[in-house]
Amino acid sequence: MKKENELSKIIIACALEAHRTLGGPGLLESIYEEALVHELGQHSADVQRQVLLPVNYKGKVLANSLRIDLLVDNLVIVESKATTQYHTVFESQLLTYLR
């Protein structure tokens, strides 16, 4: 199994390859996500898409779950974004997943 840093380098390289090949922005997030999954598969990564993450509120599991775009090797969360500008809410979203 790969370590987080090694795996992160592979993920970034795959994301850049998908972006270069498809161009962008301009396509739907799901298109970039699918291309990234393909690229990661070329590196034998185990990728789960649209993983449901239950939300526990005061001991009760809520009916609505969070949805992680990609979980790579059960170790790294990848949140796909098709946007021209970074927003701090993206960081907050990932931190929520990690909690």
Secondary structure, 3 states (H helix, E strand, C coil): CCCHHHHHHHHHHHHHHHHHHHCCCCCCHHHHHHHHHHHHHCCCCCEEEEEEECCEECCEECCCCEEEEEEECCCEEECCCCCCCCCHHHHHHHHHHHC
